[in-house]
Amino acid sequence: MTGALGPLMALMLAQAAVPAATAPAAQPEKGEPAKTEAVTPAKAEKPKKVCVQETQLGSHFKTRICATPKEWERRRERDADVLSRGSDRPTQ
């Protein structure tokens, strides 16, 4: 068992002894301001979703619907438009 660990331990020690490869820092030219390293931008925050439980017509089961406030507003506008178009038709 000791013989099998010998080469593995030697490999681990050799890797630890090798310094990590790093690129030398670029020197700014004369008259040019020093540049700092670019910081990765933070992830854009996702808009918060608002969830509502709705009961489908003819069913006792509730459905959970989640959408952003902007999506809810578009849905309200679309529903109002559909209702207004439907009320213009004469009844038979």
Summary of the structure (lengths in Angstrom):
residues: 92
radius of gyration: 32.5
end to end distance: 93.1
largest distance: 95.4
contacts: 108
relative contact order: 0.07
helix: 38%
strand: 13%
